């Protein structure tokens, strides 16, 4: 059984109005998760939202990560952009440094980096873009899909490579995620989501859409904020992990 696992969530993506005194979706999720992947403006968010998420995360002891993306606000960062490697490196670095400056002002720090959307999927196999992301990390850990190029390059260059799994996304038999355009891409039943995360934490396997078991060893589990019922799913997952003796804590810091 895993003694410890992290719960991470993509936040600051403008699904939440972040009105003063109003507990919106992001705030509800920050009460449950242990790591916040904060959108850095390239696919969603802005400096005001980034500051609000960092402030709320700091108050709750939630680790802050830079959720970096291709420059693609029009498509929410879900379209591959064939950007030159040196340009991508500078873009990722710019996003990380902006969030670092904001996090410092809000009493916290950037503890890791997680690519978003199309960039996340690209750096599973796209060696050039994976290397650009790693070169922009500095000494920060990177969070990504098990077996991905970005984690391999990070590990080979002395950075911490952190594998993650997904509570609410369907898996193919090869361990990759079912594309959002295909049936089975999302898992939204709270009982099913909680059970699969507990099984993953205890046994390192997840059930694929074809019924087979896929080996997935991960230090962190992601619940997406744009999945229907995200706050309910996250609370149920955390409660079931605790009930089964798994400590839920940030992997960074």
C-alpha positions in Angstrom: 0.0 0.0 0.0 1.2 3.5 -0.8 1.8 5.3 2.5 1.4 8.7 0.9 -0.1 10.3 -2.2 -0.7 13.8 -3.5 -4.0 15.2 -4.9 -3.5 17.9 -7.5 -6.0 20.0 -9.4 -5.8 22.5 -12.3 -7.0 25.8 -10.9 -7.2 29.5 -11.8 -8.6 28.6 -15.3 -11.4 31.2 -15.1 -14.1 28.6 -14.2 -14.3 30.5 -10.9 -15.1 34.2 -10.7 -12.8 34.7 -7.6 -15.1 37.3 -6.1 -14.2 38.6 -2.7 -16.0 36.7 0.1 -17.4 34.1 -2.3 -16.4 30.5 -2.1 -16.4 29.4 -5.7 -15.3 26.1 -7.2 -11.6 26.7 -7.0 -11.9 27.6 -3.3 -13.9 24.4 -2.6 -11.2 22.4 -4.4 -8.4 24.1 -2.5 -10.1 22.9 0.7 -9.5 19.3 -0.4 -6.5 19.0 -2.7 -2.8 19.2 -1.6 -1.3 20.7 -4.8 -2.7 23.5 -7.1 -1.6 23.6 -10.7 -2.1 27.4 -11.3 -2.8 28.5 -14.9 -0.1 31.0 -15.9 -2.0 33.1 -18.5 -1.1 31.3 -21.7 -4.3 29.1 -21.8 -6.3 30.8 -19.0 -6.0 33.0 -16.0 -4.4 36.4 -15.4 -2.2 38.0 -12.8 -5.2 38.8 -10.5 -6.5 35.3 -10.6 -3.0 33.8 -10.1 -2.5 36.0 -7.1 -5.9 35.0 -5.6 -5.2 31.2 -6.1 -1.7 31.6 -4.6 -3.1 33.5 -1.6 -5.8 30.9 -1.0 -3.3 28.0 -1.4 -0.9 29.6 1.0 -3.6 29.9 3.6 -4.4 26.2 3.4 -0.9 24.8 3.1 -1.5 23.7 -0.5 1.6 23.5 -2.7 1.6 25.7 -5.8 2.7 24.5 -9.3 3.0 26.4 -12.6 0.5 25.0 -15.0 2.3 26.0 -18.3 0.8 25.8 -21.8 1.3 26.6 -25.4 0.2 30.2 -26.1 -3.4 29.3 -27.1 -6.1 31.1 -25.1 -8.5 30.7 -28.0 -8.5 26.9 -27.7 -7.8 26.7 -23.9 -4.4 25.3 -24.7 -5.9 22.1 -26.2 -4.4 22.6 -29.7 -0.9 21.5 -30.5 1.3 24.4 -31.6 4.4 23.6 -33.6 6.4 26.3 -32.0 10.3 26.3 -32.4 12.0 24.7 -29.4 13.9 27.8 -28.3 10.6 29.9 -28.4 8.8 27.2 -26.3 11.6 27.2 -23.8 11.3 30.9 -23.4 7.5 30.8 -23.2 7.6 28.1 -20.4 10.3 30.0 -18.5 8.2 33.2 -18.8 5.2 31.5 -17.3 7.1 30.0 -14.5 8.9 33.2 -13.6 5.7 35.2 -13.6 4.0 32.8 -11.2 7.1 32.7 -9.0 7.0 36.5 -8.6 3.3 36.4 -7.8 3.6 33.5 -5.4 6.4 35.2 -3.4 4.1 38.3 -3.0 1.4 36.0 -1.7 3.5 34.2 0.9 4.2 31.0 -1.0 6.5 29.6 -3.7 6.3 27.7 -7.0 7.2 24.1 -6.0 6.9 22.3 -9.4 5.8 22.6 -13.0 3.0 20.7 -14.8 2.3 21.1 -18.5 -1.3 21.7 -19.6 -3.5 20.2 -22.3 -1.9 19.8 -25.7 1.5 20.5 -24.3 1.0 17.8 -21.6 0.1 15.3 -24.4 2.9 16.5 -26.7 5.7 16.0 -24.3 4.7 12.4 -23.8 6.4 11.6 -27.2 7.6 14.9 -28.7 11.3 14.9 -27.6 12.1 18.4 -28.8 9.2 20.0 -26.9 9.8 17.8 -23.9 13.4 19.0 -23.8 12.3 22.6 -24.0 10.0 22.2 -21.1 12.8 20.6 -19.0 15.3 23.2 -19.9 12.9 25.9 -18.6 12.4 24.2 -15.3 15.5 25.3 -13.5 15.7 23.0 -10.5 11.9 22.5 -10.2 10.3 19.1 -10.3 8.1 18.3 -13.3 4.7 16.5 -13.0 3.7 14.3 -16.0 2.4 11.1 -17.4 4.3 7.9 -16.4 6.7 6.8 -19.2 6.6 10.2 -20.9 9.6 11.8 -22.6 9.5 14.8 -20.4 9.9 12.7 -17.2 12.6 10.7 -18.8 14.6 13.7 -19.9 14.0 15.4 -16.5 15.4 12.3 -14.7 18.4 12.0 -17.0 19.3 15.7 -16.4 19.1 15.6 -12.6 15.6 17.0 -12.1 12.9 15.4 -10.1 10.4 13.6 -12.3 7.0 13.0 -10.7 4.5 10.6 -12.3 0.8 11.3 -11.9 -2.4 9.5 -12.5 -5.9 10.8 -13.2 -8.9 10.2 -11.0 -11.5 11.3 -13.6 -10.0 10.4 -17.0 -10.3 7.2 -18.9 -7.2 5.2 -19.8 -6.3 3.2 -22.8 -4.7 -0.2 -22.5 -1.2 1.3 -23.3 -1.5 3.7 -20.3 -2.3 6.8 -22.3 -5.4 8.8 -21.8 -8.6 8.4 -23.8 -8.9 11.6 -26.0 -11.6 13.9 -24.8 -13.3 13.6 -28.1 -13.9 9.8 -27.6 -16.3 7.9 -25.4 -15.0 7.0 -22.0 -12.7 10.0 -21.8 -14.3 11.2 -18.5 -15.2 9.3 -15.3 -17.7 11.2 -13.3 -19.4 8.7 -10.9 -18.1 9.6 -7.4 -18.1 5.9 -6.2 -16.2 4.8 -9.3 -13.7 7.6 -9.1 -13.0 7.1 -5.4 -12.7 3.3 -5.8 -10.2 3.5 -8.7 -8.0 6.0 -6.9 -7.9 3.8 -3.8 -7.0 0.8 -6.0 -4.3 2.9 -7.8 -2.8 4.0 -4.5 -2.9 0.5 -3.0 -2.0 -1.6 -6.0 -0.6 0.7 -8.7 -3.2 -0.3 -11.3 -6.2 1.3 -13.0 -8.9 -0.3 -15.1 -8.7 0.7 -18.8 -11.7 1.3 -21.1 -11.2 -2.1 -22.7 -11.5 -3.8 -19.2 -7.8 -4.5 -18.9 -5.7 -3.5 -15.9 -3.0 -0.9 -16.6 0.1 -0.6 -14.4 0.3 3.1 -13.2 2.7 3.9 -10.4 2.2 7.6 -9.5 3.1 10.0 -6.7 0.1 12.3 -7.4 -3.5 11.9 -8.6 -5.2 14.7 -10.6 -8.9 15.7 -10.3 -9.8 18.2 -13.1 -11.7 21.3 -12.0 -13.8 21.3 -15.2 -15.0 17.7 -14.6 -18.7 17.8 -13.7 -19.1 17.6 -9.9 -15.3 18.1 -9.4 -15.6 19.3 -5.8 -17.8 16.3 -4.8 -15.4 13.9 -6.6 -12.3 15.4 -4.9 -13.9 15.2 -1.4 -15.0 11.6 -1.9 -11.5 10.6 -3.2 -9.8 12.2 -0.2 -12.2 10.6 2.3 -11.8 7.1 0.8 -8.0 7.4 0.7 -8.0 8.4 4.3 -10.4 5.6 5.2 -8.0 3.1 3.6 -4.9 4.3 5.4 -3.3 6.4 2.7 -1.8 9.7 3.8 -2.8 12.6 1.4 0.0 15.2 1.3 1.9 17.3 -1.3 4.7 15.5 -3.2 6.7 18.8 -3.2 7.8 20.6 -0.1 
